Amino acid sequence: ALVDLDLQFGTVSLSLNLSPSRGLSEALLNPDRIDQLFVASAMVTEGKNLAVLAAEDSIERVAEWDPMAVRALVDELKRGYDWIWIDLPRALASSHRDLLADASHVVIVSDLSLAGMRDTLRLTAFTNEVAPDTKPVIVVNRSGAKLPGGVSRQEFEKAIETKIDVLLPED
């Protein structure tokens, strides 16, 4: 199961050429409705090994929900899926510390820019604090792009005090 918690600007469905369902927003606003049937009807299936739960809410709709709604959703997903991947926007990291604390893997995706370097450093430190036994995997996307405020791989790794685990070209 792949869940994109960026309700307004998430790109999971778009990247996979899927139409997002209204189920994710409904689940987060009404956690008492979350059960096996609800989850099954809200998921968009892409092949036999991937089901996606994403939204495309209006920009005007305030994306506020009780963090316990996400916990209820994850608990229900655990009943039906071996792996649950959650795309957690960095702005929501502090309000969903428990997701990071429970994660067996954390992947931080960045680019080779000053802002990316700063955010990677901050997210790595936050992850190390919240989930000290989980070493974040650092992925740099668009590694060949000429970005405004771009930095070299060496500068980036020196600043974040660790090696980049995966470099992706213009993907």
C-alpha positions as CSV (number, residue, x, y, z in Angstrom):
1,A,0.0,0.0,0.0
2,L,1.3,3.4,-0.9
3,V,-0.3,6.4,0.9
4,D,0.4,10.0,-0.2
5,L,-0.4,12.3,2.8
6,D,0.0,15.5,0.7
7,L,-3.7,16.0,0.1
8,Q,-3.4,19.1,-2.1
9,F,-0.1,18.8,-3.9
10,G,0.8,15.1,-3.7
11,T,2.3,13.6,-6.8
12,V,2.0,9.8,-6.2
13,S,-1.2,9.3,-8.3
14,L,0.0,11.7,-10.9
15,S,3.4,10.0,-11.3
16,L,1.7,6.6,-11.6
17,N,-1.0,7.9,-14.0
18,L,-3.8,7.1,-11.6
19,S,-6.9,9.0,-10.6
20,P,-6.9,9.7,-6.9
21,S,-9.9,8.5,-4.9
22,R,-11.8,10.6,-2.4
23,G,-11.2,7.9,0.2
24,L,-8.1,9.3,1.8
25,S,-9.7,12.7,2.6
26,E,-12.8,11.0,3.9
27,A,-10.8,8.6,6.1
28,L,-8.7,11.4,7.6
29,L,-11.7,13.5,8.4
30,N,-13.9,10.6,9.6
31,P,-11.6,8.1,11.2
32,D,-14.5,6.3,12.8
33,R,-15.4,5.0,9.3
34,I,-12.1,3.3,8.7
35,D,-12.5,-0.4,8.4
36,Q,-11.5,-3.2,6.0
37,L,-14.4,-2.5,3.6
38,F,-13.8,1.2,3.6
39,V,-10.0,0.8,2.9
40,A,-10.7,-1.7,0.1
41,S,-13.1,0.6,-1.6
42,A,-10.8,3.7,-1.2
43,M,-7.7,2.1,-2.6
44,V,-6.8,2.5,-6.3
45,T,-5.2,-0.8,-7.4
46,E,-2.3,-0.7,-9.8
47,G,-1.4,-4.3,-10.6
48,K,-1.4,-7.2,-8.2
49,N,1.2,-5.8,-5.8
50,L,0.4,-2.1,-5.5
51,A,-2.6,-0.2,-4.1
52,V,-2.5,3.6,-3.8
53,L,-4.4,5.9,-1.5
54,A,-4.1,9.5,-2.5
55,A,-6.2,12.7,-2.8
56,E,-6.4,15.8,-4.8
57,D,-8.1,18.2,-2.5
58,S,-8.9,21.8,-3.3
59,I,-6.2,24.3,-2.3
60,E,-8.9,26.1,-0.3
61,R,-9.6,23.1,1.9
62,V,-7.6,23.2,5.0
63,A,-5.6,20.0,5.4
64,E,-6.1,19.5,9.1
65,W,-6.9,16.2,10.7
66,D,-6.3,14.4,13.9
67,P,-3.0,12.5,13.8
68,M,-4.9,9.6,15.3
69,A,-6.8,9.4,12.1
70,V,-3.6,8.5,10.3
71,R,-2.8,6.0,13.1
72,A,-6.2,4.3,12.6
73,L,-5.7,4.2,8.8
74,V,-2.2,2.7,9.2
75,D,-3.5,0.1,11.7
76,E,-6.2,-1.0,9.3
77,L,-3.7,-1.1,6.4
78,K,-1.5,-3.4,8.4
79,R,-4.2,-6.0,8.4
80,G,-4.2,-6.3,4.6
81,Y,-0.8,-5.3,3.3
82,D,2.7,-6.6,3.9
83,W,4.3,-3.2,3.2
84,I,3.0,0.2,3.8
85,W,4.8,3.2,2.2
86,I,3.8,6.6,3.4
87,D,4.8,9.7,1.4
88,L,4.9,12.2,4.3
89,P,5.4,15.9,3.4
90,R,8.1,17.5,5.4
91,A,5.7,20.0,6.8
92,L,3.8,17.2,8.5
93,A,6.8,15.4,10.0
94,S,6.6,17.0,13.4
95,S,2.9,16.3,13.8
96,H,3.4,12.6,12.8
97,R,6.4,11.7,14.8
98,D,4.8,8.3,15.6
99,L,4.9,7.4,11.9
100,L,8.6,7.9,11.8
101,A,9.1,6.2,15.1
102,D,7.3,3.1,13.9
103,A,9.0,3.0,10.5
104,S,11.3,0.2,9.6
105,H,12.7,2.3,6.8
106,V,12.9,6.1,6.2
107,V,13.8,7.5,2.8
108,I,14.6,11.2,2.5
109,V,14.4,12.5,-1.1
110,S,16.2,15.7,-2.0
111,D,18.1,17.4,-4.8
112,L,21.5,19.0,-4.9
113,S,20.4,22.5,-3.9
114,L,21.1,24.6,-0.9
115,A,17.5,24.3,0.2
116,G,17.6,20.5,-0.4
117,M,20.8,20.3,1.6
118,R,19.3,22.3,4.5
119,D,16.1,20.2,4.5
120,T,18.0,16.9,4.3
121,L,20.2,17.9,7.3
122,R,17.1,18.9,9.3
123,L,15.0,15.9,8.4
124,T,17.9,13.5,9.1
125,A,18.5,15.0,12.5
126,F,14.7,14.8,13.2
127,T,14.6,11.2,12.1
128,N,17.6,10.3,14.2
129,E,15.9,11.9,17.3
130,V,12.5,10.3,16.7
131,A,13.7,6.9,15.4
132,P,17.3,6.5,16.6
133,D,17.4,2.8,15.4
134,T,16.4,3.7,11.8
135,K,19.1,5.0,9.6
136,P,17.6,7.3,6.9
137,V,18.3,6.4,3.3
138,I,19.3,9.6,1.4
139,V,18.1,9.7,-2.2
140,V,19.0,12.6,-4.5
141,N,16.8,13.1,-7.5
142,R,17.6,15.1,-10.6
143,S,21.3,14.7,-9.8
144,G,22.3,15.9,-13.3
145,A,20.2,19.0,-13.3
146,K,21.6,22.5,-13.2
147,L,19.6,24.0,-10.3
148,P,19.6,27.5,-9.0
149,G,21.5,27.4,-5.7
150,G,23.0,24.0,-6.8
151,V,25.8,22.4,-4.9
152,S,28.2,19.6,-5.8
153,R,27.7,16.1,-4.4
154,Q,30.8,16.5,-2.3
155,E,29.5,19.8,-0.8
156,F,26.2,18.2,-0.1
157,E,27.6,15.1,1.6
158,K,30.0,17.2,3.7
159,A,27.2,19.4,4.9
160,I,24.8,16.5,5.8
161,E,27.7,14.6,7.3
162,T,26.8,11.3,5.5
163,K,27.0,9.8,2.1
164,I,24.2,9.9,-0.4
165,D,22.8,6.4,-0.8
166,V,21.1,6.7,-4.2
167,L,21.6,9.2,-7.0
168,L,18.9,9.4,-9.6
169,P,19.3,11.3,-12.9
170,E,16.5,13.6,-14.2
171,D,13.7,11.2,-13.1
